[in-house]
Amino acid sequence: MKECPNCHEEMEDSYDLCWNCNYSIIEKKVVKFTETEEGDRNINCIRCDIPLKYAGKYKFHEGGTPGFFGNFFELFVNRESFDLYVCPRCGKVEFYTSV
């Protein structure tokens, strides 16, 4: 374990960014993260080289609802959400995690 030079919290040896204060060991400063609006990424299609259109946030989950305890087992299901972008020309779909 190592100590963050900024806030003195313990960090894993493999981490270069403090979980507590966002101090970057590499950049030697506190890193600021900005929130982004949904669908504000400027991404071009790798096939057509035209801008992809934001199609919304889609939520997926792994697992099923087996038998009598189906709703109870939903508590233990892995859930993920992604931003979906679609090319209006070729129909290519790309998923991005929320930042």
HUQUILIN-V286226 format. One record per residue. N is the residue number from 1. SS is DSSP state (h for helix, s for strand, l for the rest). PSI is psi in radians with two decimals (NA if undefined). D_CENTER is the distance of its C-alpha to the mean C-alpha in Angstrom with 2 decimals. Layout:
N&SS&PSI&D_CENTER, N&SS&PSI&D_CENTER
//
This chain:
1&l&2.57&26.38, 2&s&2.93&26.49, 3&s&2.40&26.68, 4&l&2.25&24.67, 5&l&-0.33&27.29, 6&l&-0.95&26.06, 7&l&-0.07&25.75, 8&l&0.40&27.34, 9&l&2.68&24.78, 10&s&2.43&24.65, 11&s&2.63&21.90, 12&l&2.59&21.47, 13&l&-0.52&23.38, 14&l&-0.14&20.54, 15&l&2.43&18.27, 16&l&0.00&18.73, 17&s&2.23&16.87, 18&l&2.29&18.29, 19&l&-0.41&16.22, 20&l&-0.80&18.77, 21&l&0.02&19.48, 22&l&0.50&16.98, 23&s&2.24&20.04, 24&s&2.11&19.54, 25&l&-0.67&22.30, 26&l&-0.85&22.23, 27&l&-0.22&22.45, 28&l&0.77&24.58, 29&s&2.88&23.18, 30&s&2.22&20.73, 31&l&2.28&17.57, 32&l&2.32&16.71, 33&l&2.35&13.26, 34&l&2.45&13.61, 35&l&2.49&11.98, 36&l&2.63&11.71, 37&l&2.65&13.42, 38&l&2.28&12.20, 39&l&0.31&13.44, 40&l&0.24&14.50, 41&l&2.43&13.33, 42&l&1.64&16.49, 43&l&2.30&16.06, 44&s&2.61&19.24, 45&l&2.35&20.06, 46&l&-0.30&20.91, 47&l&-0.85&24.05, 48&l&-0.30&25.46, 49&l&0.70&24.10, 50&l&2.75&23.76, 51&s&2.38&20.88, 52&l&2.61&18.47, 53&s&2.38&18.57, 54&s&2.22&15.79, 55&s&0.03&16.61, 56&s&3.09&14.51, 57&s&2.21&11.75, 58&s&2.37&12.60, 59&s&2.28&12.46, 60&s&2.72&13.60, 61&s&2.64&15.24, 62&l&2.52&17.21, 63&l&3.01&20.79, 64&l&-2.94&23.69, 65&l&1.39&26.09, 66&l&2.30&29.16, 67&l&-2.60&32.51, 68&l&-0.66&33.74, 69&l&0.42&30.81, 70&h&-0.90&28.19, 71&h&-0.56&26.70, 72&h&-0.72&26.85, 73&h&-0.28&24.83, 74&h&-0.39&21.96, 75&h&-0.44&21.22, 76&h&0.27&20.39, 77&l&2.46&18.19, 78&l&2.16&14.64, 79&s&2.38&12.51, 80&s&2.62&9.18, 81&s&2.49&8.26, 82&s&2.62&7.51, 83&s&2.31&9.08, 84&s&2.25&12.29, 85&s&2.45&14.50, 86&s&2.44&18.11, 87&l&2.18&20.92, 88&l&-0.31&23.97, 89&l&-0.95&26.41, 90&l&-0.23&25.50, 91&l&0.12&23.01, 92&l&2.42&20.32, 93&s&2.39&17.00, 94&s&2.41&13.59, 95&s&2.41&10.22, 96&s&2.46&7.01, 97&s&2.69&3.43, 98&l&2.45&3.86, 99&l&NA&4.77
//
